[in-house]
Amino acid sequence: MSDTPRPAGDDEQPRPDAAGPPADPPAEEATGAPAEQPVEEAAARPVPAPARRRRPRLVAASLIAVLTALLGFAIAVQVRSTDTGQALEGAREEELVAILDDLDLEEERLRAQIADQRGALRELSDTDSRSAAALEDANERADALAILNGTVAAEGPGLVMSIRDPEGQVRVADLLDAIQELRGAGAETMQIDGVRVGVSTAVTGTPGDLRIDGRPVSAPYEVVVIGSPQDLQTAMSIPGGVVDRVGRQGGSVDIQQRDRVVVDALRPLDEPQYAQPDTGD
């Protein structure tokens, strides 16, 4: 048998865990030609085992680190949660009494704060309620005054009255009597021929040429008035009243009760020249 080593074939691969050093290259044969190792055989050598086992070891190390961190966190939470209990268990009776007193004082302080806040809330609620009620009352008064002064339009039940004067005999006194009798019967607001009647309304002129607050009006005079329809018609129809007098002068009065009439003529707001609000000073 020859002592010259031969290259390893496909069925004789080197063991990865061999402890010995790699074999020396084959010696030259007696003829002097060097021994050649096939390229395919060198490429077919497997990857060493330590390289294949490196990834599982890294994963295991990472898991161990995470578990260690979680265990440390759990221990810290447990220790922190038991610190208070251990401190109270180890406290003396005097210290426990002092702690209880402090807790009682803190509870009383918190209860007092809650009571103060509730009282302030009730006071604010009462103040808001009073303010809302006062504001609502002020708005109602302002609306009523605006209707009486004739600065806003109004609607409601009432009468539509037409005073015919074919002979031009209706006088200033007749229109003034009609206004006064309607007011006495509860009229809240009215207009005559598109002129709003207010507190300071003036009727002037001569028969056939009458004026209301300086504006000319002509027959038939249309009176639109808001109030109780029955009361208003009764006031107009009493003996010796407006209907009776106009009839004796050759005219007539037609009265229609309505569930809804609209008084939409407006008066300019009169600015007082001398009167001022009393401030109480």
GIGI-V140115 format. One record per residue. RES is the residue in one small letter. PHI is phi in whole degrees, 0 to 359 (999 if undefined). PSI is psi in radians with two decimals (NA if undefined). Layout:
# GIGI-V140115
res->[RES,RES]
phi->[PHI,PHI]
psi->[PSI,PSI]
This chain:
# GIGI-V140115
res->[m,s,d,t,p,r,p,a,g,d,d,e,q,p,r,p,d,a,a,g,p,p,a,d,p,p,a,e,e,a,t,g,a,p,a,e,q,p,v,e,e,a,a,a,r,p,v,p,a,p,a,r,r,r,r,p,r,l,v,a,a,s,l,i,a,v,l,t,a,l,l,g,f,a,i,a,v,q,v,r,s,t,d,t,g,q,a,l,e,g,a,r,e,e,e,l,v,a,i,l,d,d,l,d,l,e,e,e,r,l,r,a,q,i,a,d,q,r,g,a,l,r,e,l,s,d,t,d,s,r,s,a,a,a,l,e,d,a,n,e,r,a,d,a,l,a,i,l,n,g,t,v,a,a,e,g,p,g,l,v,m,s,i,r,d,p,e,g,q,v,r,v,a,d,l,l,d,a,i,q,e,l,r,g,a,g,a,e,t,m,q,i,d,g,v,r,v,g,v,s,t,a,v,t,g,t,p,g,d,l,r,i,d,g,r,p,v,s,a,p,y,e,v,v,v,i,g,s,p,q,d,l,q,t,a,m,s,i,p,g,g,v,v,d,r,v,g,r,q,g,g,s,v,d,i,q,q,r,d,r,v,v,v,d,a,l,r,p,l,d,e,p,q,y,a,q,p,d,t,g,d]
phi->[999,278,275,287,290,249,295,284,275,294,266,230,278,292,284,289,258,293,277,285,291,298,291,291,300,299,286,290,284,300,283,96,275,291,281,254,264,297,293,297,292,291,288,275,291,286,291,302,299,302,292,285,270,292,296,302,293,295,297,296,296,295,298,296,295,297,298,296,296,297,296,296,296,298,296,295,297,296,294,295,291,263,298,297,299,295,295,290,295,270,282,280,298,298,293,297,297,296,296,297,298,298,295,296,297,296,296,297,297,294,296,296,297,297,298,298,295,294,298,297,295,297,296,296,296,296,297,297,296,296,295,296,296,296,294,297,296,295,295,296,297,296,295,297,295,295,293,296,282,82,267,226,287,218,216,158,290,173,233,239,240,244,257,267,220,294,261,65,252,289,256,301,298,293,291,296,297,298,296,292,294,295,296,296,273,103,297,264,196,201,216,236,51,80,249,288,268,239,295,258,296,239,251,226,109,233,307,85,216,266,224,240,53,84,261,289,232,222,286,287,276,264,248,248,224,253,166,289,302,294,297,293,293,299,296,285,258,295,299,81,274,297,298,295,292,298,295,291,267,93,255,208,231,253,240,235,276,230,286,212,231,238,251,245,287,242,250,292,286,282,272,292,271,237,285,223,297,274,274,84,280]
psi->[2.44,2.53,-0.07,2.20,2.57,2.67,2.65,2.33,-3.02,-0.50,0.10,1.27,2.62,2.53,2.31,-0.39,0.36,2.31,-0.39,2.81,2.79,2.59,2.58,2.65,2.61,2.45,2.74,2.52,3.00,-0.45,-0.20,-0.11,2.25,2.59,2.28,2.34,2.29,2.49,-0.70,-0.64,-0.64,-0.64,-0.41,0.08,2.36,2.79,2.42,2.58,-0.68,-0.60,-0.63,-0.47,-0.08,-0.73,-0.84,-0.61,-0.67,-0.72,-0.74,-0.71,-0.68,-0.75,-0.70,-0.70,-0.75,-0.79,-0.66,-0.74,-0.75,-0.71,-0.71,-0.71,-0.74,-0.72,-0.70,-0.74,-0.74,-0.71,-0.73,-0.71,-0.40,-0.09,-0.81,-0.81,-0.74,-0.64,-0.71,-0.63,-0.57,-0.03,2.68,2.93,-0.71,-0.69,-0.71,-0.71,-0.72,-0.69,-0.75,-0.72,-0.74,-0.72,-0.69,-0.74,-0.73,-0.70,-0.75,-0.71,-0.77,-0.69,-0.68,-0.72,-0.72,-0.76,-0.73,-0.75,-0.69,-0.70,-0.75,-0.67,-0.75,-0.70,-0.73,-0.70,-0.76,-0.73,-0.76,-0.70,-0.79,-0.70,-0.73,-0.74,-0.74,-0.71,-0.72,-0.75,-0.71,-0.69,-0.71,-0.75,-0.71,-0.69,-0.75,-0.78,-0.65,-0.66,-0.79,-0.67,-0.26,0.39,-0.10,2.71,2.73,2.74,2.79,-3.11,2.70,-2.62,2.66,2.00,2.28,2.10,1.93,2.39,1.28,-0.43,0.02,0.75,-0.09,2.26,3.03,-0.75,-0.57,-0.75,-0.67,-0.71,-0.69,-0.75,-0.79,-0.72,-0.66,-0.74,-0.72,-0.46,0.06,0.25,2.34,-0.59,2.75,2.94,2.57,2.07,0.72,0.19,2.12,2.32,2.19,-2.94,-0.66,0.39,2.40,2.33,2.17,3.09,-2.91,2.83,2.28,-0.17,1.15,2.68,2.49,2.04,0.67,-0.09,2.29,2.46,2.69,2.71,2.60,2.39,2.08,2.13,2.11,2.14,2.48,2.30,-2.90,2.04,-0.71,-0.81,-0.71,-0.76,-0.65,-0.74,-0.61,-0.43,0.08,2.62,2.33,0.12,-2.85,-0.79,-0.74,-0.78,-0.76,-0.65,-0.66,-0.37,0.15,0.10,-2.97,2.78,2.17,2.18,2.25,2.21,2.39,2.52,-0.42,2.17,2.76,2.21,1.77,0.01,2.45,2.63,2.51,2.56,2.16,2.21,2.20,2.45,-0.53,-0.64,2.49,2.68,2.48,1.99,-0.13,0.04,NA]
